[in-house]
């Protein structure tokens, strides 16, 4: 676990690097690195556990950004984000998509960030293609939403 001041400093650097890029894929990756620095304050194993815990702890700051009325949100939840492993495709995130679309999520911010986490996993470990239109939309939408949340978490806007 890192000291919080250090994590904020590093997260801010990655956030600014992302903001200075016009490429949505670069922006998304830089924003995810920034967010990863921030949620590293949560002890435990597994990002799927840490992200919701971080969201609970920082709900007030995260809720200052309303991603849910944006075009980026609509683009992200229009269809479930599939778990795209190199050998298998699974609809493991369809429950997140359903809860978000139906308004039944107990923590919609955490569910949205877990959906974005799946986009990140697909990009890093799975099969995202720069020329695939849906992949481009998902990465761009994820970058836009991450920028909004990071701006609030880092008190930059």
C-alpha positions as CSV (number, residue, x, y, z in Angstrom):
1,X,0.0,0.0,0.0
2,X,1.3,3.5,-0.9
3,X,1.1,6.6,1.1
4,X,-1.9,8.6,0.0
5,X,0.0,11.8,-0.8
6,X,2.3,9.8,-3.0
7,X,-0.6,8.1,-4.7
8,X,-2.3,11.4,-5.4
9,X,0.9,12.9,-6.8
10,X,1.5,10.0,-9.1
11,X,-2.2,9.8,-10.1
12,X,-2.2,13.5,-11.0
13,X,0.9,13.0,-13.2
14,X,-0.8,10.2,-15.1
15,X,-4.1,12.1,-15.3
16,X,-2.3,15.1,-16.9
17,X,-0.5,12.9,-19.3
18,X,-3.8,11.4,-20.4
19,X,-5.4,14.9,-20.8
20,X,-2.6,16.0,-23.1
21,X,-3.3,13.1,-25.5
22,X,-5.8,13.3,-28.3
23,X,-5.7,9.5,-28.7
24,X,-8.6,8.0,-26.7
25,X,-6.8,4.7,-26.1
26,X,-3.8,6.5,-24.7
27,X,-6.1,8.7,-22.6
28,X,-7.9,5.7,-21.2
29,X,-4.7,3.8,-20.3
30,X,-3.2,6.8,-18.6
31,X,-6.5,7.5,-16.7
32,X,-6.7,3.9,-15.6
33,X,-3.1,4.0,-14.3
34,X,-4.0,7.2,-12.4
35,X,-7.1,5.5,-10.9
36,X,-5.1,2.4,-10.1
37,X,-2.8,4.5,-8.0
38,X,-5.8,5.9,-6.1
39,X,-7.5,2.7,-5.3
40,X,-4.2,1.1,-4.2
41,X,-5.0,2.5,-0.8
42,X,-7.5,-0.3,-0.4
43,X,-5.9,-3.4,1.1
44,X,-6.8,-6.8,-0.2
45,X,-6.5,-9.0,-3.2
46,X,-8.2,-8.4,-6.5
47,X,-9.3,-5.2,-8.3
48,X,-12.9,-6.5,-8.4
49,X,-12.9,-6.3,-4.7
50,X,-10.8,-3.1,-4.3
51,X,-12.8,-1.0,-6.7
52,X,-16.2,-1.2,-5.0
53,X,-14.5,-0.7,-1.6
54,X,-12.8,2.4,-2.9
55,X,-16.1,3.6,-4.3
56,X,-17.8,3.2,-0.9
57,X,-15.0,5.1,0.8
58,X,-15.0,8.0,-1.7
59,X,-18.7,8.0,-2.7
60,X,-19.1,11.7,-1.9
61,X,-16.4,12.8,-4.2
62,X,-17.2,10.3,-7.0
63,X,-20.9,11.3,-6.9
64,X,-19.9,15.0,-7.8
65,X,-19.5,13.7,-11.4
66,X,-22.7,12.5,-13.0
67,X,-21.7,10.1,-15.7
68,X,-25.1,8.6,-15.9
69,X,-26.7,11.2,-18.2
70,X,-23.8,11.4,-20.6
71,X,-23.4,10.0,-24.1
72,X,-20.3,8.1,-22.9
73,X,-22.5,6.2,-20.4
74,X,-25.1,5.4,-23.0
75,X,-22.3,4.1,-25.3
76,X,-20.8,2.0,-22.6
77,X,-24.0,0.3,-21.4
78,X,-25.8,0.0,-24.8
79,X,-24.7,-3.7,-24.8
80,X,-23.0,-5.7,-22.1
81,X,-19.2,-5.5,-22.1
82,X,-18.1,-9.0,-22.8
83,X,-15.2,-10.7,-21.0
84,X,-12.9,-11.2,-24.0
85,X,-10.1,-13.6,-23.3
86,X,-8.0,-14.8,-26.1
87,X,-9.6,-18.2,-26.1
88,X,-13.0,-17.5,-24.6
89,X,-15.8,-15.0,-24.9
90,X,-18.1,-14.8,-21.8
91,X,-21.0,-12.5,-21.0
92,X,-19.8,-12.2,-17.4
93,X,-20.6,-8.5,-17.1
94,X,-24.2,-8.8,-18.4
95,X,-25.5,-8.6,-14.8
96,X,-23.6,-5.2,-14.3
97,X,-25.2,-3.9,-17.6
98,X,-28.6,-5.1,-16.5
99,X,-28.4,-3.5,-13.1
100,X,-27.2,-0.2,-14.6
101,X,-29.8,-0.1,-17.4
102,X,-32.7,-1.1,-15.0
103,X,-31.6,1.2,-12.2
104,X,-31.4,-1.7,-9.7
105,X,-27.7,-1.3,-8.8
106,X,-27.0,-0.9,-5.1
107,X,-23.8,1.1,-6.1
108,X,-24.1,2.3,-9.7
109,X,-20.7,4.1,-9.6
110,X,-18.9,0.9,-8.5
111,X,-20.8,-1.1,-11.2
112,X,-19.9,1.5,-13.8
113,X,-16.3,1.4,-12.8
114,X,-16.3,-2.4,-12.8
115,X,-17.7,-2.3,-16.3
116,X,-14.8,0.1,-17.3
117,X,-12.4,-2.3,-15.5
118,X,-13.6,-5.0,-17.9
119,X,-12.9,-2.8,-20.9
120,X,-9.4,-2.3,-19.4
121,X,-9.0,-6.1,-18.9
122,X,-10.1,-6.7,-22.5
123,X,-7.6,-4.1,-23.8
124,X,-4.7,-5.4,-21.7
125,X,-5.4,-9.2,-21.7
126,X,-8.1,-9.9,-24.2
127,X,-8.9,-8.9,-27.7
128,X,-9.6,-5.3,-28.4
129,X,-8.8,-3.9,-31.8
130,X,-8.1,-0.3,-32.6
131,X,-10.0,-0.6,-35.9
132,X,-13.1,-2.3,-34.5
133,X,-15.8,0.4,-34.2
134,X,-17.4,-1.0,-31.0
135,X,-14.0,-1.4,-29.3
136,X,-13.1,2.2,-30.2
137,X,-16.5,3.4,-28.8
138,X,-16.0,1.5,-25.5
139,X,-12.5,2.8,-25.0
140,X,-13.4,6.4,-25.8
141,X,-16.5,6.3,-23.6
142,X,-14.4,4.7,-20.8
143,X,-11.8,7.5,-21.1
144,X,-14.4,10.2,-21.0
145,X,-16.0,8.7,-17.8
146,X,-12.7,8.1,-16.1
147,X,-11.6,11.7,-16.9
148,X,-14.8,13.0,-15.1
149,X,-14.3,10.8,-12.0
150,X,-10.6,11.5,-11.8
151,X,-11.2,15.3,-12.0
152,X,-13.4,15.0,-8.9
153,X,-11.1,12.6,-7.0
154,X,-8.0,14.7,-7.6
155,X,-9.9,18.0,-7.0
156,X,-8.8,19.3,-10.4
157,X,-12.0,20.9,-11.6
